[in-house]
Amino acid sequence: MSHIILTGATGQAGAAVLAYALKCPQITRISILSRRPVKLAENEPKATVILHKDFEQYPSETLDQLRGATGCIWAQGISSAGMGEEEYTRITVGYPLAAAKAFASLGGRMNFVYMSGEGADISGKARLMFGRVKGRAERALLDLQDDTRGLRVYAVRPAIINPKGKHLAERGVTLQDRASTWLGNLTSVVWSSFEIGADSLAKVCVDLAVGDGEPVPAGKGVETEGRVLRNTALRRLAGL
């Protein structure tokens, strides 16, 4: 039985993770770090929302509420569109790195699952800012793993996340949401390796968070000694 930490629970990927985790018998407790209440967690006995404003700081009273957690799924993120690289780096690299350091201090093993994305370049030299900064985050987390007892990092790189019409994010359904389902359905037919259902992605993230922390065995889409999983690997692990 496992206690996991979740961020980004009001977004598309994070909400899918939360919905799956609520039904997962292996998980007995979900601690959700969020800036605001999470509707999907309301009246759910195994979910606790911890209102948290500063994702660069984790005071002792917050860590006390997280004790016993052995996994974290970091689904918090923001689009790079219209952002400067410094601010995007602060959110995309700084936030998860601060969290991983803090959660590793809880004692025992901490499986830290970082939601990255296809196009990330772990060398940090990608032409596009998204890939460059996401890659820096992956590298920083893996370097931290090497220096931190008990910390086990996985970076998952979904490509097109298909909500399949199940819009769980806490906002009104937009034209972009409908387009995501349409594009995901099309991609699943013409280029299936580049699509993954939100529910399938959630399953893989939860499995990694509650697993043994060991590297994923070598296979297509598995990189960086079993710690970085591209979309093809995520599909395979989801049984697609």
N, C-alpha and C positions, 0 to 999 in steps of 0.2 A: 504494500500500500504506500502511496506516495503523496507528498505535499509539493506542489509546484508554484512558481511565481510566474505571472503573466503580465506583460505590458502591451499596449496597443489594442486593448480589448474592444475599443469602439470602432476600430477600422475594419476593413474587409477581411484581411488575413487573420488578424487577432480575434475578431468576433467568431470566425470559423473555428479557430483553435479553442476558444472558450466553449462553444456549443459542443464540440467533440469531447472536450475534457469533462464537461458536466455529465456526460453519459458514460464516460470511461470508468469501469469498475476498479481499475488499478489506482485511480486517483481519489483520495479521500478528502483533500483540501486544496483549494486554489486561492492563492493570495494575489489579488489584482491590484497593481499599482496604477493609479489613474488620476488625472487632474480633476475629473468630474465623476459623478455617479454613473454606473454602468447598468443600463436597463436589463440587459440579458442576464445579469447576475442577481436581479431582484428576486427575493423569495426562494433562492437556491441555497439550501443549508450548507453545502460544502464550499461555497464561494464567499470570500470576504473581500470587499473593496476597501483599499487603503488609499485615502485621498493624499496625493503626493504631488507637490508643485515643482520642486527643484530636483531634476534628475541628475544633477551633478553632486548632490549631497544626500547622505543616508545617516541621519542621526540615530543614536542608540535606541530611542523609543520605536523607530521604524524597524530597525533590525530585530528588536525583540519580538515584533509581530511576525517576523519571517522565519524565526528559528524553527528548525525541523525540516525546512525545505531542502530538497536534494536536486531540484531541477529548476531551470528558468527558460521560458520561451520569450525572447526579446522580439516582439512583433511591432514595436513602436517604430515609426518612421515618418518621413515627410518627402513630398516630391521635390526634386531638385530644380524644377522649373521656376525661373524667376529669382532664384536664390544666389547669393554670393557664395563663393567656395568656403570662406572662413566660417560663416554661420552654418552652412550645410555640414561642414566638418565637425563643428562643435556638437551638433545634434546627432549626426550619424556615427561619429567615432567617439566623441567625448562621453556622451550619455551611456552607451553600453559598456564602455571601458570602465567608467566609474562604478557602474552597477556590478560588473563582474568582480571587481576588486572587493567591493563591499560584501557581496553574497558569498564569496569564497571565505570570508572571515567568520561565517556562521559555524564553521567546523564540519568535518566529514566531507563527502563528495558533493560537488556541485556541477551538474551537467548544464552547460550554458549554450542554448540553441539560438544562434543569431540569424535573423531573417535578412539575408542579403538579396542578391538578384542576379539573373543571367546578365552578363556584360561586366560583372565585377572583375577587376584585375588585381590580384594579390600583390603584384609588384608596385601598384600605385601609379602606373605610368599610362593608364588608358587615356585615350584622347577625350572621351566624354567625361564630364565632371562626375556623373553618377557612378560610372565604373571605377574611376580613379579613387573616389572617396570611399565607396563601399569596400574596395580592395584594401584600402588602408585600415579600415575597421577590422576586416578579417585578419590582416597581418598583426595588428596590435593585440587582438584577442588571443591569437595563437602564441604570440611572444609571451603574453601574460601567463598563459597556460604553462609554458615551459618553466616559468619562475615561481609558480604558485601551487603549492601542494593541494591536491584534491580537486582542482579546477579542471574540467574537461569541456572543451569547446567544439561545437559543430557550427559551420556556416552553411546554411541552405540557400540555394540560388534558384528559386522558382522563376520561370519565364512568364508566360501569360497565365495568370491565375483566373480560372473560370468559375464564377460563383454559381453558374448553372441556374440562374434565376432566383437563387436564395440570397437576398440582399439583407445581410444581418448587421451591416455597419449602421451606426446610430446617426443617420442623416436621411433626408428624403432620397428616394431613388432618382438618380439623375440620368440624363441621356448617356453619359459616359458609362454608368453602371449597366445599362441595357446593351450598350455597344460591347462591353467586356464579355457579356454572355454570348452575344452574337459572334464576336471575333473568336472567343474561346471555342465555341461549337464548330466554327469553320476550321480553325486550326487543328482541332482534334481529328478532323477528317483528312485535311491535306498535309498537315505537318504535326503529327501527334506528339512527337518528341519535344515540341516546344510549348505544349499546353499541359496544365495540371488543374484538376478540380480543387476548389478551396477546401472541400472536405477531405480529399486525399492528402493535400499538403498538411492539413491539421493533424491527420493520423500519423504521418511521418514525424512531425515535430514532437508530438506527444510521446511517441515511441522512443525517440532519442532522449527526451527529457527524463523519462522514467527508466531508461535502460542502464546498462552496466558501465557506460562511459568509455568503452573501448572503441578504437578506430573502426569505422565501417570497412568490411572486407573489400579488397580491390575489385573493381568492375567498371563498366562503362559509366562515365560521369562522376566517378569517385576520384578526388584529387587531394593533394597535400597530405599524403599518408593517412587517408581515411577520415579527414576532418572537414573537407569541403565537398559538398554534394550538389552537383549540377542538376538541371531539370530531369535529364534522362535517368539519373540515379534515384531522384525522388519518386519518379513514376514507377520504377522497378520496386522500390521499397514499399510503395503503396499497393503493389500487386496489380498494376495496370499493364 
